[in-house]
């Protein structure tokens, strides 16, 4: 994991997610080693743009739902709802009411 994260840092100068996913992995092995480094790269490249982070992450394939959840969580922790597309927020299902 440490080596993958170090490699992700080195690849921050690369803008093509496909190239980076080929080097770091895209989660197709469904392991943290094959998922986390790319997710950290994708989040770091798009820290202020939730939608762009989402589409950048989804574009590489692999374990798309897990990768997008990780990246989305990181970016949302930084931006809150401000960076999320309004039409995405309007289409959310309501959370159950706790009684």
N, C-alpha and C positions, 0 to 999 in steps of 0.2 A: 504494500500500500504506500509506504513512504516513497519508494522509487517512482511509482506512478504519479503521485502528487508532485514530486520534484520535476518530473517530465512535463506535467501539465503547466507548471510555472514557466518552463522554458518555451512552451508552445504558445504563450500568450501573444507573441508577435505574429502568429499565423491567424488569418481570418477565415479560412475555409474549414467549416465543421467536419466535412467528410474526411479531409486529410487528417485532422486531429483525432477523429474517431477511429480511423484506421491505425493510428499509432497507439492511442490510449485504450481503445476498446469502446464498445457502445452498450454494454450490458447483455449482449447476446449469450454470454456464458452464465448469466444470472449470478454473478459473484460480485462482492464489493470491489475486488481488485480490478474487475472489468467494467465497473460502473462509476465509482466515486471520482477517479481522476478526471474523466471526461465531464462529469457533472460540475465539478469545481471549475474546470476551464470554461464551460458554457455559462455558468453563473458569473464568473469574473469578467467575461467578455461583454456581458449584458446586464450589469448590476442595476441599472436605472431604467430598464425597459422590459417589463414583464412579458409582453406579447412577443417581442423579438427573441427573448431568452427561450420562450416556449417553442417557437417555430425553429430556432437554431437547433435546439435539443432534439425535437421530433425528426428533423431532417436526416439525422444519421442512422435512424432505424434502431435495431437492437431491442432492448427492453424499454420501449418508448414510454409506457405509463409510469414505470418506476423512475426513469431518468427525469421526465417532466415534473414528477412530484418532488423529487429532490431539488432540482433547479428552481422550480416554482416556489418552494418553501424558502430557499435561500434569498431569492430576489424579493419575495413578498416580505420577508423579515426586514429588508432594507427599505423598501418603498411603501409598504402597506398597500392599501387599496388604490392609491394614487396612480400607479402605473398599470393597473389592470384595465383592459378595455371595458368601457361601460356596458356594451351589449353582452359581454361575458357575465358581468355581475348581475345584470337583469335576468339572465337565464338560469341562474343558480336555483337549485331546489331548496326549499326552506328546511332549516334544521328542525328536528322534532322538538316539540315543547316539552320541557322537563316538568314533571308534576310531582 
